[in-house]
């Protein structure tokens, strides 16, 4: 039995989609979540700056003695995975991109939507082709989506107009599946589904990521199986009523233990 917390981090609220999955599948585990909402969005920032932010966050989690670190951010995974892995030392690191790629294995033509940084890195293309080089991958950057979602604009005509413009890139590609390559996107998956149609399967990397967390905890004897009162602590870098409001939509439960911190 290991009562240390699982550390999960993202640039904002999107990583809570991964937290929700862990809460559901590992109900005895304590969780520490870090959301760097003061400096969002990451997807439009330089590689060096994203690495700097990721370094500060990992040090914050390591200081809190977490037993595993989940990079619940596609942008950070795409450009700063090696930095996170190095700073984590012996702590297991689980990322969303390699796990999202696993879910693409049975398809021939796949679309990926994500932030500018994730798309430019070709991280998903590389991860998918590592599994099967014959899969055709079509990518589209969607830079406006994260700011809109962070502002709580998740059901709005303006969002639909922007989505239509982004998703038209896939109109003639005959894709079978689309990877939601940003952890914010599950909150707007119904809008995406409506535009793409029922024939396109939406892949949420959070599901495979959570399964990998379970496997790694078991392999390393890190499970906490005797805890009927798990602690969920949320650390953010700026005061935001939206974080709690939208976060509770992600988690489908009231959020407590939200603390403002500085990591610079």
C-alpha positions as CSV (number, residue, x, y, z in Angstrom):
1,X,0.0,0.0,0.0
2,X,1.3,3.5,-0.9
3,X,-0.6,6.5,0.3
4,X,1.4,9.1,-1.7
5,X,-0.6,11.1,-4.2
6,X,-0.6,10.8,-7.9
7,X,0.6,14.1,-9.4
8,X,-1.3,15.4,-12.5
9,X,-0.6,18.7,-14.3
10,X,-1.7,20.8,-17.2
11,X,-1.5,24.4,-18.4
12,X,-5.1,24.9,-17.2
13,X,-8.3,23.1,-16.5
14,X,-8.1,20.5,-19.3
15,X,-6.1,18.0,-17.4
16,X,-9.1,17.5,-15.1
17,X,-10.4,15.2,-17.8
18,X,-7.6,12.8,-16.8
19,X,-8.2,13.4,-13.1
20,X,-11.9,12.4,-13.6
21,X,-10.8,9.2,-15.2
22,X,-8.4,8.4,-12.3
23,X,-11.0,9.3,-9.7
24,X,-13.4,6.8,-11.4
25,X,-11.0,4.0,-12.0
26,X,-8.8,4.4,-8.9
27,X,-11.2,5.6,-6.2
28,X,-8.7,5.0,-3.4
29,X,-5.9,7.1,-4.7
30,X,-5.0,10.6,-3.5
31,X,-4.5,13.2,-6.2
32,X,-2.6,16.4,-6.5
33,X,-3.5,18.5,-9.5
34,X,-1.6,21.5,-10.8
35,X,-3.1,23.9,-13.3
36,X,-0.9,26.8,-14.5
37,X,-3.9,29.0,-15.4
38,X,-1.9,32.3,-15.0
39,X,0.2,31.5,-18.0
40,X,-2.2,29.7,-20.3
41,X,-2.3,29.1,-23.2
42,X,0.9,27.1,-23.6
43,X,0.2,26.1,-27.2
44,X,1.2,29.4,-28.7
45,X,4.4,29.8,-26.6
46,X,8.0,28.9,-27.6
47,X,9.6,25.6,-26.9
48,X,12.0,27.0,-24.5
49,X,9.3,28.8,-22.5
50,X,7.2,25.6,-22.3
51,X,10.2,23.7,-21.1
52,X,10.8,26.3,-18.4
53,X,7.2,26.2,-17.2
54,X,7.2,22.4,-17.2
55,X,10.4,22.3,-15.2
56,X,8.9,24.6,-12.5
57,X,5.8,22.4,-12.3
58,X,7.6,19.1,-12.0
59,X,9.8,20.5,-9.2
60,X,6.6,21.6,-7.4
61,X,5.2,18.1,-7.7
62,X,8.4,16.3,-6.7
63,X,8.6,18.5,-3.6
64,X,5.2,17.2,-2.7
65,X,6.5,13.6,-2.8
66,X,4.1,12.3,-5.5
67,X,4.5,8.6,-6.5
68,X,3.7,9.1,-10.2
69,X,3.5,12.1,-12.5
70,X,0.9,12.4,-15.3
71,X,1.5,15.0,-18.0
72,X,-2.2,15.8,-18.7
73,X,-1.2,18.2,-21.4
74,X,-0.5,17.4,-25.0
75,X,1.5,20.5,-25.6
76,X,3.9,19.8,-22.7
77,X,4.2,16.2,-23.7
78,X,5.0,17.2,-27.3
79,X,7.8,19.6,-26.5
80,X,9.0,19.0,-22.9
81,X,8.6,15.3,-22.2
82,X,12.3,14.7,-21.9
83,X,12.6,17.6,-19.5
84,X,9.8,16.3,-17.3
85,X,11.3,12.7,-17.3
86,X,14.7,14.0,-16.3
87,X,13.5,16.1,-13.4
88,X,11.2,13.4,-12.2
89,X,14.1,11.2,-11.4
90,X,12.8,7.7,-10.5
91,X,9.2,8.8,-10.4
92,X,7.1,7.1,-13.2
93,X,6.0,9.6,-15.8
94,X,2.8,8.9,-17.9
95,X,1.9,11.1,-20.9
96,X,-1.2,11.6,-23.0
97,X,0.3,11.5,-26.5
98,X,1.8,8.0,-26.4
99,X,-1.4,6.7,-24.9
100,X,-3.7,8.6,-27.3
101,X,-1.6,7.1,-30.2
102,X,-2.3,3.5,-28.9
103,X,-6.0,4.1,-29.5
104,X,-5.4,4.8,-33.2
105,X,-3.9,1.4,-33.9
106,X,-7.0,-0.1,-35.5
107,X,-7.7,2.7,-37.9
108,X,-6.2,3.5,-41.3
109,X,-6.9,7.2,-41.6
110,X,-6.8,9.4,-38.5
111,X,-7.3,13.1,-37.8
112,X,-5.6,15.0,-35.0
113,X,-6.7,18.4,-33.6
114,X,-4.5,20.1,-31.1
115,X,-2.7,23.3,-30.2
116,X,-0.1,25.0,-32.5
117,X,2.8,23.6,-30.5
118,X,1.6,20.1,-30.5
119,X,0.8,20.1,-34.2
120,X,4.2,21.7,-35.1
121,X,6.1,19.1,-33.0
122,X,4.6,16.2,-35.1
123,X,4.4,14.4,-31.8
124,X,1.2,12.6,-32.6
125,X,2.2,11.7,-36.2
126,X,5.5,10.2,-34.8
127,X,3.8,8.4,-32.0
128,X,1.1,6.9,-34.3
129,X,3.6,5.9,-37.0
130,X,5.7,4.2,-34.3
131,X,2.8,1.9,-33.7
132,X,1.9,1.6,-37.4
133,X,3.7,3.5,-40.1
134,X,0.9,2.8,-42.6
135,X,-1.7,4.9,-40.8
136,X,-2.4,8.1,-42.6
137,X,-2.5,11.0,-40.2
138,X,-4.0,14.4,-40.9
139,X,-3.5,17.3,-38.4
140,X,-5.1,20.6,-37.7
141,X,-4.0,23.3,-35.2
142,X,-6.9,24.9,-33.3
143,X,-5.3,27.8,-31.4
144,X,-8.6,29.5,-30.4
145,X,-10.2,26.6,-28.6
146,X,-8.3,26.5,-25.4
147,X,-8.8,30.2,-24.5
148,X,-12.6,29.8,-25.3
149,X,-12.9,26.7,-23.1
150,X,-11.0,28.3,-20.3
151,X,-13.5,31.2,-20.4
152,X,-16.4,28.8,-20.2
153,X,-17.5,29.2,-23.8
154,X,-18.4,25.5,-24.4
155,X,-21.8,25.8,-25.9
156,X,-22.0,28.9,-28.1
157,X,-22.6,29.8,-31.7
158,X,-19.2,31.5,-31.8
159,X,-17.5,28.2,-30.8
160,X,-19.5,26.3,-33.5
161,X,-18.4,28.7,-36.2
162,X,-14.8,28.4,-35.2
163,X,-15.0,24.6,-35.0
164,X,-16.6,24.4,-38.5
165,X,-13.7,26.5,-39.9
166,X,-11.1,24.3,-38.2
167,X,-12.7,21.0,-39.0
168,X,-13.3,21.7,-42.7
169,X,-9.6,20.6,-43.1
170,X,-10.9,17.0,-42.7
171,X,-13.9,17.3,-45.1
172,X,-12.3,15.3,-48.0
173,X,-9.9,13.2,-45.9
174,X,-12.3,10.3,-45.1
175,X,-10.9,9.9,-41.6
176,X,-12.2,7.1,-39.4
177,X,-11.2,8.5,-36.1
178,X,-10.1,11.9,-34.6
179,X,-7.8,12.3,-31.7
180,X,-8.8,15.1,-29.3
181,X,-5.2,16.1,-29.0
182,X,-5.7,18.6,-26.1
183,X,-7.2,17.7,-22.8
184,X,-9.5,20.6,-22.9
185,X,-11.4,19.3,-26.0
186,X,-13.5,16.6,-24.3
187,X,-15.6,19.4,-22.9
188,X,-16.7,20.3,-26.4
189,X,-16.8,16.8,-27.9
190,X,-20.5,17.0,-28.5
191,X,-20.0,20.0,-30.8
192,X,-17.1,18.3,-32.5
193,X,-19.2,15.1,-32.9
194,X,-22.1,17.1,-34.4
195,X,-19.9,18.6,-37.0
196,X,-17.8,15.5,-37.9
197,X,-20.8,13.1,-37.9
198,X,-21.3,9.7,-36.2
199,X,-19.0,7.9,-38.6
200,X,-16.0,9.5,-37.1
201,X,-14.9,8.0,-33.7
202,X,-13.6,10.6,-31.3
203,X,-10.5,9.4,-29.3
204,X,-10.0,10.9,-25.8
205,X,-6.4,10.0,-24.8
206,X,-7.5,10.4,-21.1
207,X,-8.9,6.9,-21.2
208,X,-5.8,5.1,-22.3
209,X,-3.7,7.3,-20.1
210,X,-5.7,6.3,-17.1
211,X,-5.3,2.6,-18.0
212,X,-1.5,3.1,-18.1
213,X,-1.5,4.8,-14.7
214,X,-3.3,1.7,-13.3
215,X,-0.7,-0.7,-15.0
216,X,2.3,1.3,-13.7
217,X,1.0,1.5,-10.1
218,X,0.4,-2.3,-10.2
219,X,3.8,-3.0,-11.7
220,X,5.6,-0.9,-9.1
221,X,3.4,-1.9,-6.1
222,X,2.3,1.7,-5.7
223,X,-1.4,1.1,-5.3
224,X,-3.3,2.6,-2.4
225,X,-6.2,0.1,-2.1
226,X,-7.3,0.8,1.5
227,X,-8.4,4.4,1.5
228,X,-12.1,5.3,1.8
229,X,-11.4,9.0,2.0
230,X,-9.1,10.0,-0.8
231,X,-7.7,13.5,-0.8
232,X,-8.0,15.7,-3.9
233,X,-5.9,18.9,-3.8
234,X,-5.9,21.4,-6.6
235,X,-3.2,24.0,-7.0
236,X,-3.5,26.9,-9.4
237,X,-1.3,29.9,-10.3
238,X,-4.1,32.6,-10.5
239,X,-7.4,33.3,-8.9
240,X,-10.2,32.0,-11.1
241,X,-13.8,31.4,-10.4
242,X,-13.9,29.8,-13.9
243,X,-11.5,27.1,-12.7
244,X,-13.9,25.8,-10.1
245,X,-17.0,26.4,-12.3
246,X,-15.7,24.6,-15.3
247,X,-13.7,22.1,-13.2
248,X,-16.8,20.8,-11.6
249,X,-18.2,20.2,-15.1
250,X,-15.2,18.0,-15.8
251,X,-15.3,16.2,-12.5
252,X,-19.1,16.1,-12.0
253,X,-18.6,16.8,-8.4
254,X,-18.0,19.9,-6.1
255,X,-14.3,20.9,-6.0
256,X,-12.7,21.7,-2.6
257,X,-9.1,22.2,-1.5
258,X,-8.2,24.7,-4.2
259,X,-5.1,26.6,-3.4
260,X,-3.4,29.5,-5.1
261,X,0.4,29.1,-5.4
262,X,3.4,30.7,-7.1
263,X,6.1,28.5,-8.7
264,X,8.4,31.2,-10.1
